Amino acid sequence: MTNTAQIPDFAAAEWYRDPKDHRCPHDGWLEALEITEPASGDRNQVRSTAITLRLLGAYHDGHIIFRYSGVQNYSLVAPSCGQGLGDWLDDEILPGDRGLLVHRILKS
């Protein structure tokens, strides 16, 4: 039996891909990216990685927050960011190895 990642319901929702919907991340702007290592154990020796991503919605009337816990690896690439990263153009959420999810984000 393989451990298959469950794609979140919102990723398949019509509103998620509709730039006219204020909940859609398309054209959102990154406001914050936080990478933390929550710890437990008597010496805080049991560690994991968590990422929180906060976008200002395209219509500037709300925020979209992505929270990832139990992160196994991540990669951040910003060929240019002197004036910010630009708009969130597109993304895909796919099943990955070992029952994990992969979230790829394309920015302008």
C-alpha positions in Angstrom: 0.0 0.0 0.0 1.4 3.4 -1.0 1.0 6.5 1.0 -0.7 8.9 -1.5 -0.8 12.7 -0.8 -4.3 14.2 -0.7 -4.6 17.3 -2.9 -6.4 20.0 -0.9 -10.0 20.6 -2.0 -9.3 24.3 -2.7 -6.7 23.5 -5.3 -9.4 21.9 -7.5 -12.0 24.6 -6.8 -13.1 26.8 -9.7 -12.5 30.0 -7.7 -8.9 29.1 -7.1 -8.1 29.5 -10.8 -10.5 32.4 -11.5 -8.6 35.7 -11.4 -11.9 37.6 -10.9 -12.5 35.8 -7.6 -10.9 37.7 -4.7 -9.8 34.4 -3.1 -7.6 33.4 -6.1 -3.9 33.9 -5.5 -3.2 35.0 -9.2 -1.7 38.5 -9.1 -1.2 38.4 -5.3 1.8 40.0 -3.8 4.1 38.4 -1.3 4.0 40.2 2.1 5.7 37.7 4.3 7.5 34.4 4.2 8.3 32.8 7.5 10.3 29.6 7.9 10.3 28.2 11.4 11.5 25.1 13.2 8.9 24.1 15.8 10.5 22.0 18.5 9.4 19.6 21.2 11.1 17.2 23.6 12.8 18.0 26.9 15.7 19.7 25.2 13.7 20.8 22.1 15.6 18.1 20.2 12.6 16.9 18.2 12.5 19.4 15.3 10.5 20.0 12.2 10.2 22.7 9.5 7.1 24.8 8.9 6.6 27.6 6.3 3.9 30.3 6.3 3.4 32.4 3.2 1.2 35.5 3.3 0.0 37.2 0.1 -1.9 40.5 -0.3 -4.8 39.6 -2.6 -4.8 40.9 -6.1 -7.6 43.3 -5.2 -5.8 44.5 -2.1 -8.9 43.8 0.0 -7.7 40.7 1.9 -4.9 38.2 2.5 -4.3 34.7 1.4 -2.3 32.6 3.8 -0.6 29.2 3.0 0.6 27.2 5.9 2.9 24.2 5.4 3.8 21.9 8.3 6.1 18.9 8.3 8.1 20.4 5.4 10.7 17.8 4.1 12.5 20.2 1.7 12.0 23.5 0.0 13.7 25.6 -2.6 13.5 29.4 -3.1 14.7 31.0 -6.3 14.5 34.7 -7.0 16.5 35.7 -10.0 15.6 39.3 -9.3 14.0 40.8 -6.2 15.3 44.4 -6.0 11.7 45.7 -6.3 9.9 42.8 -4.8 9.2 39.5 -6.4 6.3 40.6 -8.6 2.9 39.0 -9.0 2.0 35.4 -8.3 1.2 34.2 -11.7 0.4 30.5 -11.4 0.9 27.5 -9.2 0.4 23.8 -9.0 -0.1 21.4 -6.1 0.9 17.9 -7.0 1.3 14.6 -5.1 5.0 14.0 -4.4 7.1 11.2 -3.1 6.4 9.4 0.2 2.8 10.8 0.5 3.9 14.4 0.5 2.6 17.3 -1.5 4.6 19.6 -3.9 3.6 23.2 -4.3 5.3 25.0 -7.2 4.7 28.7 -7.5 5.5 30.8 -10.6 6.1 34.5 -10.0 6.6 37.3 -12.6 
